[in-house]
C-alpha cells in the first residue's frame, strides 16, 4: 500500500510541475533573432521570426514581447527617436510604432518581396531594402519602388 501511495504522489507531483513550464534556453525566446537596436543605455528592441518584437527597459536583463499583429520574420528595426520606430521583414512587411513600441501598425508596402533593412534620413523620408528598394516621403504612409537595377538577386 505504501508503494502504491508513493507512486501516486510521485505521479501527481510530476503532473503539477508541468503546468508551470517556463522557457529557459535560449533566452529571451525560441525564435531566430534578426536585429537589435537600443534607443538609450537601458531601452532596446529585438526582432525575429514570427513577427517577434521584444523590448527591454533594463539593458537587456529582461525582455517583454510586443504584439505586432504579423507572423512574418522581421529582419531589421530602427527607431528615429524614443517613440517612432519601424521594423521590416519578409513578404514586404513593414510595421510602425509611434508610442515607443507599445503598439505596432502594419503599413502597406505595395510588395511581397522581403525587406532586409530599413533606414530613415529624417522623420519623413526612409528606405526599405531587400529584394527591391522602396522609399517613403510621408513617414511610411506610402511606399514607392525606387530602382530595381541590381535588386531581385540574393546572394547567400
N, C-alpha and C positions, 0 to 999 in steps of 0.2 A: 504494500500500500504506500509506503514512503517513496519508493522508487517511482510509482505512478504519479504521486503528488509532485515530486521533484521535476519530472519530465513535463507535467502540465504547467508548472510555474516557469520553467525554462522557456517553453514554447510561448506562453503568454507574454513574457518579457521581450522576446525577440520580435513578436508582432507589434508590441507597443513601441519599441525603439525604431522601427521602420517608418513610423508616422512622422518622425522628426528629422528626416534626412536633410542635410544642409550641404550645398555644393562646396567642396573643399579644394579641388585642384582640377584644372588651372583656375586660379582666381584672376579677375573678378567674375568670369563667366566661362562657358564652354564654347563660345563662338570664336571663329577666327577673327583676330583683331586686325584692323587695316590702317588706322590712323589715330594720332593723338595730338591734341592741341591744348595748351594752357593759356588762360587769359590773365592770370596773375600767379603768384607763387603757390597758391592753395587750390584754385579753381581750374579744373581741366575736364576735357571730354575725350572719349574714345569712340570709335566707330568699328563696325564689323558686320558679320553675317547676320541674316535675318532681320535687317533693319535696325540693328543694335546701335543705340547711343546710350552711353553711361556717363554720369557726371560725378566728379569728386569735388568736395569743398574742403578737404583736409590734406591736400598734397598727394593724394593717391593711396592713402591708407584704406579708405572705404569708397565704394562706388555704388551709385544708385541708378537703376535703369530708368530711362525716359521713353515714353511711348512716342513712336514716330508715325504710326499708322501704316507703315510699309513693312514688307517682309523681304525686300531685296538687299543684297550686300551693299553696304555703304563704305566706299573706298577712301573718302577724304572728308575732312571737316575743317572749317575756318570760322573764326569769329572776328568781326570788324570792330567790335567794342564789347563791353560787358553784356550787352543784350542781344545784338544782332549776329546770327550765325547761320551758316549754310553747310549742308552735307550733301555729297553727290555719290552716285553708285551705279549699279547695274541697271540695264533696261531704261536708261535715261532718267533715273530717279534723282530728283533734287528736292530736298526739304529745307525749310527755313524756320528759324525761331526769331521772335522779336522781344522775348522776355527771358533771356538768359538760359534757354534750354528747357524751360518748364513745359512749353507746348511747341509742337512742330507741325508745320503746314506743308503738305505736298504741293509742289509747284508743277506746272505743265511745261516740260522742256521742249516738247514737239518732236522727240525722237525716242527710239527704243534702244539706241546704242549705249554702250557702257561709258560712264564717266569715271576717270581715274583720279582727277584732280580738279580743284576749284581755287580761284584766286580773284580778288577784287582790288581795283586800283583806287576806288573811293566808295562811298556808300551806295552809289547808283550803278556803277559800271563794273561788271565782273565777267569772268570767263570760266566755262566748264569744259574740260578737255578729256579726251579718251580716244575713241574710235572716230570721233568728229570733234570740231571745236564750235562751241556755241557762246554767244555773247548776250548779256543783258545790259541795258542802259537805264532801266527803271526798277532797280532793286529786286530783280527776279520775277517781276510780274509777267514779262515776256522774254523769250529767248529766241535768237535767230542764229542760223548757221553762219559761220564766218568764212570758212575755207575748208574744202575737203582735199586739197592737194597734199599728198603725203599722209593723209589720215585714212582710216579704214584698214590699215595694216597693223597687226600686233606682232611684236617680237617678244617671245618669251625667253 
